Amino acid sequence: MTSQAGDRPEPVGATRRSKITPEREQEFFEAVLEQLRECGYDSLTMEGIAASTRCSKSTLYRQWKTKPQFVAAALRSHRRTRCIDTGSLADDLRQAARAAGELSGRDTKLLQALAHAAPQDAELQRALREALVEPEIAALKEIIRRGVERGEVPADHPALEYIPAQMFGVLRIRPVLEGEYADPDYLVRFVEAAVLPALGLR
């Protein structure tokens, strides 16, 4: 008896891959990320993604053999770069705070959804860092580097190394402490009240 397409994944050793367009691939990735935010990692299934994107499970399994691989690929597609350069360290930090706040709810939901699963899968954990953590830290370090080069703050200022932890930390901890996401206005106020004074800036 012939099984219906999509009843089960292909064997791990299978190499045949269907051709999908970059636009269709991005549609799959957006569906994965949205279901992660709404339902969490444990409730995310290949069946659910197939249904929401109107394709067969076999199409998904030919591209990504496991759910962690699929989620990791979706996260990497989500990675973005940020370039902020106002010519002022204080204003750069304000702009970085506002930009982070605009995405706070969406990104924090992803981190919360993957908090338990990522440590169990090395690829998933790497993808999570590459998509949501490393770009933010790299952008802040570049802002700080330029501020030091301009002479706005000394390179050995003891507060410099803690700025990424401060900014990233308040993004993630506010939902825990206050039940609200760190929106742009909140993050800008945080920068003005805590980060800039620590650096001796206005």
C-alpha positions in Angstrom: 0.0 0.0 0.0 1.4 3.4 -1.0 1.7 5.9 1.8 0.4 9.4 1.2 3.0 12.2 0.7 3.9 13.9 3.9 2.9 11.0 6.2 6.4 10.7 7.5 9.8 12.3 6.9 12.3 10.9 4.5 15.2 8.9 5.8 18.1 10.9 7.3 20.3 9.8 4.4 18.0 11.1 1.7 19.6 13.8 -0.4 16.8 14.8 -2.9 15.6 18.3 -2.3 12.7 20.0 -3.9 13.4 23.4 -5.5 11.8 26.3 -3.7 12.1 30.0 -4.5 13.8 32.3 -2.0 10.4 34.0 -1.5 8.7 30.7 -0.7 11.5 29.8 1.7 11.1 33.1 3.5 7.4 32.4 3.8 8.2 29.2 5.6 10.6 30.9 7.9 8.1 33.7 8.8 5.5 31.0 9.6 8.0 29.2 11.9 8.9 32.4 13.7 5.3 33.5 14.1 4.2 30.2 15.4 7.1 30.2 17.9 6.0 33.6 19.2 2.4 32.6 19.5 2.6 28.9 20.6 6.1 28.2 21.9 8.7 25.7 20.7 7.0 22.5 22.1 3.7 23.3 20.2 5.5 24.1 16.9 5.1 21.2 14.5 5.9 20.5 10.8 2.3 19.7 10.4 1.3 23.1 11.6 3.8 24.9 9.4 2.7 22.8 6.4 -0.9 23.7 7.0 -0.3 27.4 7.5 1.8 27.7 4.3 -0.3 25.2 2.3 2.4 22.7 1.4 3.1 19.1 2.2 5.1 17.9 5.1 7.4 16.1 2.7 8.3 19.4 1.1 9.5 20.7 4.5 11.3 17.5 5.4 13.2 17.5 2.2 14.6 20.9 3.1 15.0 20.5 6.8 15.3 17.0 8.3 14.3 18.0 11.9 12.4 20.7 13.7 15.6 22.1 15.3 17.2 22.5 11.9 14.1 24.2 10.5 13.9 26.6 13.5 17.7 27.3 13.3 17.4 28.2 9.6 14.4 30.4 10.3 16.3 32.2 13.0 19.3 32.8 10.8 17.1 34.3 8.1 15.9 36.7 10.8 19.4 38.1 11.5 19.7 41.7 10.8 22.5 44.3 10.9 22.1 47.7 12.3 24.2 50.8 11.5 23.7 53.8 13.7 26.1 56.8 13.5 24.8 60.2 14.5 28.3 61.5 15.3 27.5 61.5 19.0 27.9 58.6 21.4 25.0 59.8 23.6 22.7 60.1 20.6 23.9 56.8 19.1 23.0 55.1 22.4 19.6 56.7 22.4 19.0 55.6 18.8 20.1 52.1 19.5 17.8 52.0 22.5 14.8 53.2 20.4 15.6 50.7 17.6 15.9 47.8 20.0 12.6 48.8 21.7 10.8 48.7 18.4 11.5 45.0 18.1 11.5 44.2 21.8 8.2 42.3 22.0 8.9 40.2 18.9 12.5 39.3 19.8 11.7 38.7 23.5 8.9 36.3 22.6 11.4 34.3 20.5 13.9 34.1 23.3 11.2 33.0 25.7 9.9 30.4 23.3 13.4 28.9 22.9 14.7 29.3 26.4 14.3 25.6 27.3 14.9 24.0 23.8 18.1 25.9 22.8 20.4 24.5 25.5 19.5 21.0 24.3 20.5 21.6 20.7 23.9 23.1 19.8 22.8 24.3 16.3 19.7 25.9 17.7 21.6 27.6 20.4 24.1 29.0 17.9 21.4 30.2 15.6 19.6 32.0 18.5 22.8 33.8 19.4 23.6 34.7 15.8 20.1 36.0 15.1 19.1 37.9 18.3 22.2 38.3 20.5 25.4 38.8 18.6 24.1 41.5 16.1 22.9 43.7 19.0 26.1 43.3 21.0 28.2 44.0 17.8 26.2 47.1 17.1 26.7 48.5 20.6 30.4 47.7 20.6 30.8 49.5 17.3 29.0 52.6 18.7 31.3 52.5 21.7 34.4 52.1 19.6 33.5 55.2 17.6 32.8 57.2 20.7 36.2 56.3 22.1 37.8 57.3 18.8 36.1 60.6 18.9 37.4 61.2 22.4 34.0 61.4 24.0 34.9 58.8 26.6 38.2 57.3 27.6 39.0 53.8 26.3 39.6 52.5 29.9 36.4 53.9 31.3 35.2 51.1 33.7 31.5 51.4 32.6 32.1 50.7 28.9 32.3 46.9 29.1 28.9 46.7 30.9 26.9 48.7 28.3 25.9 45.7 26.2 24.8 43.7 29.3 22.9 46.7 30.5 21.0 47.3 27.3 20.4 43.6 26.5 19.6 42.8 30.1 16.9 45.4 30.5 15.2 44.3 27.3 14.8 40.8 28.5 14.2 41.3 32.2 11.4 44.0 32.1 8.7 41.4 31.0 9.8 39.3 34.0 9.8 42.1 36.6 6.9 44.3 35.3 5.0 42.1 32.9 5.6 44.6 30.1 8.0 44.7 27.1 10.7 47.3 27.1 9.3 49.7 24.4 11.3 52.5 22.7 10.4 55.2 25.2 11.2 53.0 28.2 14.6 52.1 26.8 15.5 55.7 25.9 14.6 56.7 29.5 16.8 53.9 30.8 19.7 55.1 28.7 19.3 58.7 29.8 18.9 57.8 33.5 21.4 55.0 33.9 23.8 54.5 30.9 24.7 58.1 30.0 25.4 59.2 33.6 27.6 56.1 34.1 29.7 57.3 31.2 29.7 60.9 32.3 27.6 61.9 29.3 24.5 64.1 28.9 
